[in-house]
């Protein structure tokens, strides 16, 4: 039986082993476990019961991750997306006054549209339309993005009214603990310890406990609480013409965030063949769309692929097993969520910084002496972290690439979808700037 599982997940061709794959799954879970508490905290501002959203978050993350690992066989974990949950709460519900039940209906409809686009092969065509030259740029940009997230979460980098950002107070206890974790993981990397990221996270957490820097307040909940949001979505309200913009944003951001994450993680894992086409792409999108539908049904915002999956890839994860392990951990979190909350950002953020550094290695693949490639690649790399959006950075890279090819007379008819995408991105950016 075990041999059949290994054959299904292509252990031999990917040079995988159970120890590394399981370790990768645990590492991915630890680096993204914050979503169990952050997502309910954000969505509860809409009036949704926090205990119900907590259960829904764990359940749909478990379902989506296990589905991704088992069906698509990739080490990519899924959970309710950061950014989209903020849009759901602050723009749709609080600013526009849309009830959370109607907003859930919009999420459900966007998931169904995703599924239809997947079956029609449209999403696969969109991925193929992205120039291969930008794949390395996306991976590097996402690396900077997650490193920046780690730096800000720990207070190493803070906001500044004069310069936008500046160096934080490195003597602050939480920041000092994060710096300790950063040095610990880096040192383990130097000595080529395979479990360096996981050991670093746990070592930093234990150090924080020893010095009294780790505190958390457990909040009891049960699976039964999910009934307060499960199947409460309002599809009729979501189909109202006024909800078109909401559905469009859920579709647009989730689609290109997922494409960016997919390219970055598979690139880092070495899973993209020389042809540039990602194998089993339709299965990846099927898992993503189905998880979004499940999330709307249980009571949470759009579910998407998580860039924190790259931490598991950095450990050595290559098959779908890490995603399945991550999903099982989320399933267990339904019952032990307060214990998961004991892992502070000071322990997980250093892992994001290190993984971000590792992902920057892809810049060596970019033709820096070719302005037609290097300028769009540079814009992609810098705009992903500066705009705080994978979708926006990817969009600017695609738009600039297309504009340069057209104006230089190097556009080709077979690239028509690239120019359609560029036009859609430009329209969206202009629309956003007016909003």
N, C-alpha and C positions, 0 to 999 in steps of 0.2 A: 504493500500500500504506500509506504513511504517513498519507494522508488518511483512509483507512478506519479506522485505529487511532484517530486523533483523533476521528472520528465516534463510534466505539464508546465512548470514554471521555468523550464530551460536552465536548470542549475549548472549543467555541464558547460554549455556554450557561453554562459555569462560568468563562469568561474565563481559561482555562489556557494555558500555553505550556510547551514542553519544558524550557527552561532552569530555570524555577522548579520544575517537578515533579521533575526529577532532583536538583536542589539540596535539595529538601524530603526526598527519599528518603535522600540522603547524611547530612543533618542528623539524621533519625530514627535511622539506623543508628549514628551516632557517639554519640548520647545513650543508646542502649540496648545498646551493644556490651559493656558490663560483664558482661552475663548470660553471655557465652561463658566467663567465668572464675569468676563467682560461683556459678552453678548447679552446675557440676561440683564446686566446693569444698564445697558443702553436701551434695549427694547422695553424694559419695564417703565421707562418714561412715557411710553404711549398709553399706559394703563394696563398693559399685559401683566398678569401675575408672574412675579419673578421666579417662583418655584416651578411653575409650569414651563416657562421658557428655559430654565435650567435643564429640566428633564428632556425637553424637545431638542435642545442643543446637543446633549449627549447622545440622544437616540439617532438623530439624523447624521451626526458626525460618524457614529459607529456604522450606520447603514451605508453611507456614501463611501467611506474608506474601505470597508470590507468588499463592497461591490466593485470598487475600482481595482483592488488587489486581486480579487477572484476572477473577474470577467476580463478586465483590460490587462492585468498582470504587470502593472507599473507600481513603483514605490511612491505613489502620490496619495497623500491623505486629503480628505475633504472635511469641511466644516462651514458653518455660517460665515460669510465673508465680512471682514472688517472693511469699513468704508460703505459698503452696501447696507449694513445694519444701521449706520449713522444716517445715511440717506433715507432709509425706511422710517427712522424715528424723527429726526429733526426737520427734514424737508417735507416728506409725504404726510406724516401724521400731525406733527406740531405746527409746521408753517402753513401747509395747505389745508389742514383740518380734516384730513381723511381718516376715518375710523381704522383701527388696526386690523379689523376683520376684512375690510375692503382692500387694504394694503397687502394682506396675505393672499387675497384673491388675485391681485396683480402679479405677485410672485409666482403663484401657481400657473397662471396663464403664460408667463414668460418661460417657465419650465416646460410647458407643453409645446410652445413654439420652438424651443431649443431641441426638443425631442424630434419634432417634425423636420427641422432643418438638418438634424443628424441623419435621419432616415433618408432624406432627399439628397444627402451628400454635400449640402451647401457649406456646412461648417468645415468639412475636409478641404473643400475648394478654397475657402478663406485662408486656411493655414498654408496651403500650397502656394497661395498668391504672395505670401510674405517672402521677400527676397532672402535667399540663403545667407547673403552677406550681412543681414541684420540679425541672424540667429545668435552669433557670438556677441553682438552688441546688446541684445536683450538679456542674455545671461549675465554679462558684466554689469549692466544697469540694475538688474534685480539684485546682484551682489551688493552694489553700493546702497541700494534701497534698504535691504534687510540689515546691513551694517549700520546705516543711519538710524533705523528703528531701534536697534540695540543700544546705540550711543545715547539716544534721547531718552529711552526708557530708564536708563540708569543714572541720568543726570550728568554724564560726562560732557554732553553737549546740551545747552539750554537755550531758550529763546532770549533774544536781546532786541529791544526797541530800536537801537541805532544800527546794528549790523545784522539783523534777522536772527542769527545764531552766534553763540560764543562758547568758550570753554566754561564748564560748570565748576562748582566747588568740589574739588577732588578730595577734600577732607571730610565731606559729608559721609556718615556711616554707610549708607546704601551705595553711594558711588565708590567708596573705598573698597567695599565688599565686591562690587562688580569688577573693579580693576584687579583685585586678587584673583577672581575667577578667570579674567582675560589672560593674565600671566600664566595661571595654572594650565589652562587648556592649550595655550601657545607652547608652553614647555613640554607638555605631553605630546603635542604635534611634532616638536623637534626630535623627540626620542621615538617617534613613529609608533606610539601606542594606539592600537586600532580603536579602542574604546575611549579615546581621549575626551571627546565631547561629553559623553554620558558621565564619565568619571569626574570631569571638570564641573559639570552641573551639580552632581550629588556632593562633591567635595566642597563646593562653594556654599551650598545650602547648609551642610553640617557645620561649616565654619561660622556661618551666620547665626546658627542656633547657639553655638558655643559662646559667641560674643553678644548674645541677646538682640540680634538685629533682625531676626525672623519672627514675625507675628502674623497671626491670621485669626479671624473670627468665624468659626464654622456655622453654617446656616443649614439646619435640618430640612430635608425634602424627601419626597418619595415619588415613585413612578406614577402613583395614582394622581398626583398633582397635574399631570399633563392633560387631563380631561378638561381643564379650564381653557385650553387653547386648541386642542385637537379637533379638527373638522369644524372649526368656527369661522372659516374663511367665507367671505361674501363675494361670490363670483358675479352675481348680477350687478352689484355696485362697481366691481372692477371692470366690467365690460362697458360701462358708461363712457361716452366719448371723452370726458374730461380726464379719464385715467390713461389715455393713450400715451401721454408723455411719461408717466410713471413706468408703464410696461416697457417703453422704449429704452429708458435709462437702465432698468434692470437688465434688459437684453444686451444693450450696447456695452456697458461696463463689465458685466459678467463674462460676455463672450471674449473680449480682448484681454481682460485680466487672466482668464483661463488659458488663452493662447500664449500669452507672455510667460505665465508660470510653467506651462507645459514645455515650451521650448527651452526655458532656462534649466528646469530640473532634468529633462531628458538629455540635454546637452552636457550638463555636469556629470551625469551618470554614464555618458558614453553610449547611449542607447539609440542615437540617430545614426543610421548607416550612411555610407558614402553617397547614396542617392539623394540624401536630404529629406526623404519622406519618412515620417514617423510611423512605425508599424502599429497596427490595431488602433488607428486613430478614431474610427467610428465607435469602438468599444469605450474608449476614454470619454468621448462626448456623451455616449449613452449613460455611463455611470454618473457623470456630472449632471445631466438633465434630469435623470430619475431621482437623484438625491435632492435637487431643488424642489421637485414636485413633492417628495416625501417631507421635506422641511416645511413647505407651506401647509401641508395637511396636518402636521403635528404642532406647528405653531412657532415658526421662526423665519427669519429673512433668508434671502438667497444663499444657497450652499454652493461653494466653489472650491477649486483646488488651492491648497495652501503652499506658499513658497517655503514655509518652514520644513516641508518635505525634503528640501535640499540638505538639511542637517543630517537626516538619515542617510541620504545618498553620500554625504561626506564621510560617514562612518563605513560605508561600503555596500549599502543596500542597492540591489540591482533588479530584483524580481518584485512580484506583487505581494510577497510575504510581509515586508515592512508595513504596507498599507493595511493588511489584514490584522497584524499585531496592534497597530495604532487604533484600528476600529474596535478591537476587543478591549483595549484599555479604556476607550470612551464608553463602551458598554458597561464595564465594571465601575466606571465613574458615576453611573446612575445611582450607585449605592454608597460610594465612598468619596463623593465630590468634595466634602470638607477636607479630607486628607490630601487631595490633589492640590487644594488651595494653599498648602504649606510650602509649595515651591515658589519662591519669590522671583520677581523680574530681575533682581540682582544676580540670580543664579542662571537664568535662561538667556538673558540678553547677551552676555559674553559669547555664548555659543553662536548667536546670530552674527555677531561681529566677525568671529573667526570664519564662519561659513561664507560670509560676504567676501572676506579676503580671498578665500580659496576660489570663489567663482570669478574673480577678476582675471584669472589666468587665461580666460578665453579671448582677451583683447589681442593676444599675440596672433590670432587667426585673421584679424582685420587687415585689409590692404591700406595701410595708412598713407602710402604714397599715391593713392588714387582718390582724388577729391570726390569723385562721383559716389564712392563708397564710404570714405572716411568721414566726410561731413555729416551725412545722415546717421552713420554709426555713432559719432560723437554726440549728436543731438539726442539720439535714443538713450545713450548711456547716462548723460547728465540730467535729462528731463524726467526719467523714471523716479529718481530720488527727490529731485527738486519740486516736481509737481505732486509728489506723494501718490503716484498712480502709475501702475504698470501699463494700463490701457492708454493713458495720455502720452506717456513716453513712447510707446510703440506707435501710436498714431502720428506723433510728430516725426518720428523716424520714417514711417511709410510715406507721409505727405511730402517731406523734403526729398526723399529718394525719387519719388514719382515726378516732382516738379523739376528736379535737376535733369532727369532723363528726357523729359519732354522738351525743355528749353535748350538742351544740348543736341537735340535731334537724334537721340539714341533710343527713343521709345519704340516698342515692337508691338504688333497687333496681338500676339499671343499673351501679352501681359495685360490685357484689357481689364481683368479683375483687379489688378493692382491699382489701376487708375480710378476705378470705381470706388475702391476702398479709400484711396487718398481723398477723393471728392467728398465721400461721406464723413471722413474725419474732419476735413476743413469746414464742412457745413456744421458739424457738431461743435467745433471749437468756436466758430463765429456765433452760434446759437448760445453757447455757454457764456461768452463774453458779454452778450447782450442781456443775459439773465442776471 
